[in-house]
């Protein structure tokens, strides 16, 4: 965990300080950040402390400043889902357990002075809430939602209300999951576990703005796990049944293996890709 924390700090120090030498961004974080979002003139992070309570802090370029948590300290089993920012507003998704042991999801918005509860029944009673994302300036959440006896994988925020969008790609509403999401041009690509009438088991799906479909040319026939972007090209970490490739990149419509060098390591998992200038970093 400490190594992952140092990697995150080094990466974001580069982005926001523009320094020639990477260095830690001051002191003040009591735990490694679980999610990081560009916010105002700095960066906001959310973490779970040693007491399993959600905490947030904002780096203004000089110091870490503590933000109040929207979660009551009496709430048990707090778990971070995602953190994004749009127009100086932070959106935090998290979960906790109720008295019956059921998972309850919530989304709150921070306007710089106070938190607003953006949770509705579809969010609170969702089977899962996996990601927050901004598409065409609209905040959206991805998961498995029930609304008016219908099931959806996307809810979008319109006039401070969550509205269902698109079709259902996770036909097995109880077991299918979203794992990772990335843009490819004007489409959103998602990894996960998707079962549908076309393909009994798919790990890569695409969203064209109106509907979900299974990805027609996945790089890995075993499992597609983590997505990234390098020079505006889609990067996928996955597992194949037929070769030892672990990372592919899509260039001009064709998948290419960029796993050279990784064969010297045991790659247990890649959590995230990040591009700095002309280099692609894998964190895992």
N, C-alpha and C positions, 0 to 999 in steps of 0.2 A: 504493500500500500504506500509506503514512504517513497519508494522509487517512482511509482506512478505519479504521486504528488509532485515530486521534483521535476519530472518530465513536463507535466502540465504547466507548472510555474515558469519553466524555462521557455516553453513555446509561447505562452501569452506575454511574457516579458518582451520577447522579440517583437511581437505584433504591436504592442501598445507603446513601448518605449523607443522602438526603432534603434536599439543599441547595436553596437558592433560586437559587444561581449555579452553573453547571456549571464544573468544573475538573478537570484531570488527576489521576488517582489515584496520585500519587507517582512515584518513579523506580524502576527495577529490571527492567523488561521489556526484554530485549535484542532482541525482535522482535515484530511485530504478532501478536496472538492469532488463531489459526485457529478455535478453538472455546472457548466460555465457558459455565460452569455455576455456578449458585448452590450454594455449599458452606459448610456450617456457618453462621458469622455473616458470611461474606463471599462471595468469588467465586474460582473456580479457572479458570485459563486454560491452554491447551496451544498450543504453537507449534513451528515448525521453525526452528532457528537458521541462521546463515550457512554452517554446515558440513553442513546438511541433517540435523541430529540433532534428535530430539524433546526438548523441554524443557517442564516444568510449573512453575507458580508459583501461590501462594495469597495473596490479599489479605485480611488480617484486619481491615480497617478503618483501619489505620494504616500498615502496611508490606507489601511484597511478600516472601513467603518461598518459597525454592526447594524444590520437592518432588523427590525422587529420580526419575529416569526408569526405567521398567521395561524399557526397550530398551537392550541392550548397545551401547556406543559403537562396537563393531566391526561392527555390523549396518549395511549400506549401503542407500541408497535408502529411508530411512524416510519414511512419509507418514501424516499424521493423517487419521483417518476421522471420529471423533466423540468427544464427551466429555459425560457426563451424571452427575448425582448423585442418590442416593436414600438416605435415612436415614443421612446422614453417610458414605456410601460413594461414592467416585468410580469410574466405569466408563470406561475409555479403550479405544477401538478404533483400531487402526493397521495398516499394512501395510508389508512390506519385500520385497525380491527375494532369492530363494535363489541358489545357485551356478549354476543352470541358467537364471536369468532369469525364473523363475515367481514370480507374486505370492503371498505368504503372508500371511494375515490373522491377527490376534491380538486378544483382549480380556483386559484385566487390571483387577483391582479393588483400590482403595487404601482401607484401613480406618483410616487416620490414622497408622499406624506402618510398614506394610509392604504391598507389592504381592502379590496372589495371581493366578496365571495361571488364567484362566477359559476358556482356549481348549480346544476339543475338535476331533476330526477334521473334523466338519461345518463348523466355523468356519475352521479352517486350510486346508481344501481347497475352500472356497466359491468359486464363480465370481466373486462380488462380495459385498462387505459395505459397505452404504451408509449406514445410520443406526442409532442406538440410540434407544430411546424407552421411556417408562414408561406402561403402560396398566393401569388398575385395580391399581396398586401392584406390577405385575409388570414386570421389566426384559425388553425384547424387542429383537431385532435384525432389521433388514430388509435383504434382499439376495437372492441366488440361491444356494441351498444344496443339496448332495447328501448324503443320509443313507440308508444301507441300500438303495441303488439307487433311491431315491425323491427327487424334487425338491420344494423348498419355497421360499417367499418370506419366511416368518417363523419364527424360533426364539425360544422364551421360556425364561427361566431359572427352573427349579423345583428346589429342594433342591440348588443349586449345579450343576445339570446343564441343558444346553440341550435342549429338547424341541421337535420340529417342530409347527407349528400351521397349520391352514387349508389352502386350496388354492393352486394355482400360477396367478398372473395373468400372469407373464412366460413365455409359451409358448416364445419364442425365447430359451432359457436363455443363449446365448452373447452376444447383442447387446442384449437389453432391459435397461433400467436404471431404478432409482429415483433421483429427483432431489430431491424435497422432500416433507415430510410435515407435516400439521397436523390438529388435532382439529376436527370439526364436530359439536357435541353429543356423542353417544355413539359416533360413527363416526370412523375415521381416514381422511383423504383424502390421496392420494399423487399427485404428478406424476412423469412419467417417460416411458418408451417401452415400451408394453405391447402385445403382440400376442397374440390369443387367438381362439378360434373365433367369438366374437360380433362382434368388430371387429378387422379386420386391423391397424389402427394406432390406438391410443388413447393419450392423454397424461394422462388423469385417471382414477383408480380409487378405489374406496371399500372399506373394511374394516369390517364390522359386528360384529366380535368372533368370528365363526366362519368367514367366507369372504370372498374378494375378488370384486369385480364391477366392470365398467366403469361409470364415473359416467354416469348417464342424462341429465343436463342440464348439460353442460360450458359454461362461458362463452365459450370460444374454440374455434372449429372448426379453427383452424390448429395452435396448440400452446399447451398450458397448462404454465407453466414454474415459477413460484415461488408458494408459499402463505404466507398470514399470517392474522392474526385482528384484527378491529377491533370493539370493543364486542360481542364474542362472535359476530361475523358473519364468515364465511369471505371472505377477500380473495385474488384470484388475479391474478398478472401473466402475460400471455400475448400471443400474436400471432394475429390474425384474417386470413382471406383476403378478407374483405369490407368491413372498416372499419379506422379508425386507432386504435381503443380499445386501451389497454395494461393498464389495471387495472380490474377489476370487483369489486363486493362483492355478496354474496347477502343480501338482506333480505326476510324473510317469504316465502321460497321463490322470489323473483325476483332476477335479476341486474341490477345497475345500474352504469352507467359512472361511474367516479370519476377519469377521466384528465384532467379539466380542469386546465390549467396545464402538464401534461407535454408538450403539443404544442409548447411553446416550447423543448423540449430534445430532443437526440438520445439516446434511451434505448437504450443498448447492452445492458444487462442490469440486473436487480434481484436481488440476492443474498438479501436478507432484509427482512422487514417487522418493525417494532416499534411498540408503542403506548405513549405516555407521556401520562398523563392523558387528555385528549380529542383528542390529535393522533396521526396515523398517520405514521410515518417509513418511508421506503424507502431502503435502503442498497445502492449498486451503483456 
